[in-house]
């Protein structure tokens, strides 16, 4: 008999979980643990483990570039990246914990609500890198030290400049309902992508389900990951991107591809990508070192410059020539709201955008 994937509601019922013979209850802490610096002792302990396994929703080339940078900084420690859409990773983690499999050390998700669930279940290890304590505002770090925002980015509109003239390009979500875009758009799916799940929640909150009902009648090409629409756009398979990660469009544009991002007048959905360490990490010291390194100013600046995403680190500067986050009208993120609406979004969206 094929085993059904657990729903988020099922996962949240697990207030405690048996892990390696130990019951991990949802932790109750008065304050986060003290900040940890990268020390010779931590590096030595990590090198003895020689490996860190990262589950990530980042576009694979981005994740691999990050992994190679870590391996160059700490020779002898390899980074194994398991990449999938955040909603699929959420299900995978639940299935692994349910089966007493402890494969992942550290995880980055584009759906910040996942960390609410994992924290409730006691699956995360409290760890606060020194840079996070000193240079990240409270809204970008868990109060109990269970995670920190490693990247911020947007889900935007975009168009192929060979197929659409700038004056004719859509400037708002409302513009996408124009009959002239019927059969010419591509978008991601919230059941696969945490980026699209988060963006869909914000769009429904601001524009209502009525907007998506109208959009679904536009014969939209449906793909899975938020990384797919920018690629379809660059290939000319569709003229307009209804949603998808903005950083992919920016990187393609900088590489000379005929794409242009559009920041909708209603506001661009905002996505936070937190990272946390699992309490059952098979390589805990390597995971701590990776988490500390990932949130240093140097790594955050490298990550921002290379990936065209934004950083919560107060000392990181925008790369010259790129739009600053402060110059863009944004929709407000609400991880708790996403958590509460996830099942409704999946169900209603699937009925509207039948694949």
C-alpha positions in Angstrom: 0.0 0.0 0.0 1.4 3.4 -1.0 1.9 5.6 2.0 0.1 8.9 2.0 2.1 12.1 2.6 1.2 13.7 5.9 -0.6 17.0 5.7 0.7 20.0 7.6 -2.2 19.6 10.0 -1.0 16.1 10.8 2.6 17.3 11.3 1.5 20.0 13.7 -0.4 17.5 15.8 3.0 16.0 16.6 3.8 18.0 19.7 6.4 15.5 20.6 8.5 13.1 18.4 10.5 10.1 19.3 14.0 10.7 17.9 16.9 8.2 18.4 15.3 7.0 21.5 14.7 10.5 23.0 11.5 12.4 23.1 12.0 15.9 21.8 9.2 18.1 23.1 8.6 21.6 21.9 11.3 23.6 23.8 10.4 26.2 26.3 13.3 28.7 26.8 13.4 31.9 28.7 16.1 33.3 26.4 18.2 32.2 23.4 21.6 30.5 24.0 24.6 32.8 24.1 26.0 33.8 20.7 28.8 31.6 19.3 31.8 32.8 17.3 33.8 30.8 14.8 36.7 29.5 16.9 39.6 27.1 16.1 37.9 24.6 18.4 34.6 24.7 16.4 36.5 24.4 13.1 38.5 21.4 14.4 35.4 19.6 15.6 33.7 20.3 12.3 36.7 18.9 10.3 36.5 15.7 12.3 32.9 15.2 11.0 34.2 16.1 7.5 30.7 16.7 6.1 27.5 18.8 6.3 24.2 17.9 4.6 22.1 20.9 3.6 18.5 20.6 2.5 17.7 23.7 0.4 15.1 25.2 -1.9 17.7 27.5 -3.5 18.1 27.2 -7.2 20.7 24.4 -7.5 23.5 26.5 -9.1 23.1 29.1 -6.3 23.3 26.4 -3.6 26.3 24.7 -5.3 28.2 28.0 -5.5 27.5 28.6 -1.8 28.7 25.1 -1.0 31.9 25.5 -2.9 32.6 28.7 -1.1 32.3 27.0 2.2 34.5 24.1 1.1 37.1 26.6 0.0 37.0 28.4 3.3 37.2 25.1 5.3 39.1 22.5 3.3 38.3 18.9 4.4 34.6 19.6 5.0 32.3 18.7 2.1 28.8 20.1 1.5 26.1 17.7 0.3 23.1 19.7 -1.1 19.7 18.1 -1.4 17.6 20.5 -3.4 13.8 20.5 -3.9 10.9 22.9 -3.6 10.2 23.9 0.0 6.8 22.4 0.2 8.3 19.0 -0.9 11.1 19.4 1.5 8.6 20.0 4.3 6.9 16.7 3.5 10.3 14.9 3.2 11.4 16.1 6.6 8.2 14.9 8.2 8.4 11.5 6.5 12.1 11.1 7.6 11.3 12.0 11.2 8.3 9.7 11.1 10.6 6.9 9.9 13.3 7.7 12.4 15.6 8.8 9.6 18.0 11.6 10.6 19.7 12.5 7.3 19.8 16.4 7.3 22.0 18.6 9.3 20.7 22.0 8.3 17.9 23.3 6.2 17.0 26.5 4.3 13.3 27.0 3.3 11.6 29.6 1.3 8.5 29.1 3.4 9.2 30.7 6.8 6.1 29.1 8.3 7.9 25.7 8.2 10.1 26.8 11.0 7.0 27.4 13.1 6.0 23.8 12.7 9.5 22.4 13.2 10.0 24.5 16.3 6.7 23.4 17.8 7.8 19.8 17.2 11.1 20.3 18.9 13.0 19.4 15.8 15.4 22.4 15.8 18.7 23.0 17.6 19.1 26.4 19.4 22.2 28.1 18.0 22.9 31.8 17.6 25.9 32.9 15.4 27.7 35.9 16.7 26.8 38.0 13.6 23.1 37.2 13.9 23.1 38.4 17.5 25.0 41.6 16.6 23.8 42.6 13.2 20.3 41.1 12.5 17.1 42.9 13.6 14.8 40.9 15.9 12.3 40.2 13.1 15.0 38.3 11.2 16.0 35.9 13.9 14.0 33.4 16.0 13.7 34.7 19.6 14.8 31.3 20.9 17.7 31.0 18.5 16.2 28.2 16.3 16.7 30.0 13.0 17.9 33.1 11.2 16.9 34.7 7.9 19.7 33.9 5.5 18.2 35.6 2.4 15.3 37.9 1.4 13.9 38.1 -2.1 10.8 38.9 -4.1 8.3 37.1 -6.2 7.8 39.5 -9.1 6.2 39.9 -12.5 8.6 39.9 -15.6 8.5 39.9 -19.3 10.5 38.8 -22.3 11.9 42.0 -24.0 11.9 40.3 -27.4 8.2 39.5 -27.2 6.8 42.5 -25.3 7.6 46.2 -25.8 8.3 48.1 -22.6 5.3 50.4 -23.1 3.0 47.3 -23.5 4.4 45.4 -20.5 2.2 44.7 -17.5 2.8 47.0 -14.5 0.5 45.4 -12.0 -1.2 42.1 -11.0 -4.4 43.6 -12.3 -2.8 44.1 -15.8 -2.3 40.3 -16.0 -6.0 39.9 -16.3 -6.0 41.7 -19.7 -7.2 39.3 -22.4 -4.1 40.1 -24.5 -2.0 38.0 -22.0 -4.2 34.9 -22.3 -2.0 31.9 -23.2 1.2 33.9 -22.8 2.0 33.6 -19.1 3.8 31.2 -16.8 3.8 30.8 -13.0 4.9 28.5 -10.2 2.8 26.2 -8.0 2.3 26.7 -4.2 2.1 22.9 -3.6 5.7 22.6 -4.7 7.4 26.0 -4.1 7.6 27.8 -0.7 8.2 31.0 -2.6 4.9 30.6 -4.5 3.1 29.5 -1.4 4.2 32.6 0.5 3.5 34.8 -2.5 0.0 33.3 -3.1 -0.9 33.9 0.6 0.1 37.6 0.2 -1.8 38.0 -3.1 -4.9 36.4 -1.7 -4.7 38.6 1.4 -4.4 41.8 -0.6 -6.4 41.0 -3.8 -8.7 38.2 -2.7 -9.4 34.8 -4.2 -11.4 36.5 -6.9 -8.2 37.7 -8.5 -6.8 34.2 -8.8 -10.1 32.9 -10.1 -9.9 35.5 -12.9 -6.2 34.7 -13.5 -6.8 31.0 -13.8 -9.0 31.7 -16.8 -6.0 33.2 -18.7 -4.7 29.8 -19.8 -1.5 30.1 -17.7 1.4 27.7 -18.2 1.8 26.0 -14.8 5.2 24.9 -13.6 6.5 23.8 -10.2 9.4 25.7 -8.8 9.7 29.5 -8.6 13.0 29.1 -10.3 11.2 27.8 -13.5 9.3 30.8 -14.7 12.4 33.0 -15.2 13.9 30.2 -17.4 10.7 29.7 -19.4 10.7 33.5 -20.0 14.3 33.7 -21.2 13.7 30.8 -23.6 10.7 32.6 -25.1 8.3 29.9 -24.1 6.1 32.5 -22.6 6.1 36.3 -22.9 5.1 37.2 -19.3 5.9 35.7 -15.8 3.0 36.0 -13.5 5.1 35.0 -10.5 8.5 33.5 -9.8 11.7 34.5 -8.1 12.9 38.0 -9.0 16.6 37.1 -8.4 16.4 34.6 -11.2 15.2 37.3 -13.6 17.9 39.8 -12.5 20.7 37.2 -12.9 19.4 36.3 -16.4 19.2 39.9 -17.4 22.8 40.5 -16.2 23.9 37.6 -18.2 22.4 39.2 -21.3 19.1 37.4 -21.6 16.0 39.2 -22.9 14.1 39.5 -19.6 13.0 42.4 -17.5 11.6 42.4 -13.9 8.5 44.3 -13.0 7.7 45.3 -9.5 3.8 45.4 -9.4 2.1 48.6 -8.3 0.1 46.6 -5.7 3.5 45.6 -4.1 5.8 42.7 -4.7 5.3 39.6 -2.5 8.3 39.4 0.0 9.9 36.1 0.8 12.2 35.3 3.7 14.5 32.2 3.6 15.4 31.2 7.1 18.0 28.5 7.9 18.1 26.3 11.0 19.9 23.2 12.4 18.1 20.0 13.2 18.5 18.8 16.8 19.2 15.4 15.4 21.9 16.6 12.9 24.4 13.7 12.2 27.2 16.3 11.8 26.2 18.9 14.5 29.5 20.7 14.6 29.8 21.0 10.9 26.2 22.3 10.9 27.1 24.9 13.5 30.1 26.1 11.6 28.1 26.3 8.4 25.3 28.3 10.1 27.8 30.7 11.7 29.7 31.1 8.4 26.6 31.6 6.3 25.5 34.6 8.4 28.9 36.4 8.5 29.1 39.8 6.8 31.5 38.4 4.2 29.3 35.4 3.3 26.2 37.5 3.2 27.8 40.0 1.0 29.1 37.3 -1.3 25.7 35.7 -1.4 24.0 39.0 -2.1 26.4 40.0 -4.9 26.3 36.5 -6.6 22.6 35.7 -6.3 21.0 39.1 -6.5 19.1 38.4 -3.3 18.9 40.7 -0.3 20.5 40.3 3.2 19.2 41.0 6.7 22.8 41.6 7.8 23.0 45.3 8.7 26.5 45.7 7.3 25.8 44.2 3.8 25.6 46.7 1.0 23.5 46.5 -2.2 25.5 45.7 -5.3 25.9 48.9 -7.5 23.4 49.0 -10.4 20.7 46.9 -8.6 17.5 48.0 -7.1 17.5 48.5 -3.4 14.9 46.7 -1.4 14.0 50.1 0.3 13.1 51.5 -3.2 10.5 48.8 -3.9 6.9 48.7 -2.7 6.5 45.4 -0.9 3.7 43.2 0.4 4.1 42.3 4.0 5.2 38.8 4.9 3.3 36.8 7.6 4.7 33.4 8.3 2.0 32.6 10.9 -0.7 33.6 8.3 0.8 31.2 5.8 0.9 28.4 8.3 -2.8 28.9 9.1 -3.8 29.0 5.4 -1.5 26.4 3.8 -4.1 23.6 3.3 -6.7 26.0 2.1 -4.3 27.5 -0.5 -3.3 24.1 -1.8 -6.9 22.9 -2.1 -8.4 26.0 -3.6 -5.4 26.7 -5.9 -5.5 23.1 -7.3 -9.2 23.6 -8.2 -8.5 26.8 -10.0 -5.3 25.9 -11.9 -5.9 22.4 -12.9 -2.7 20.8 -14.3 
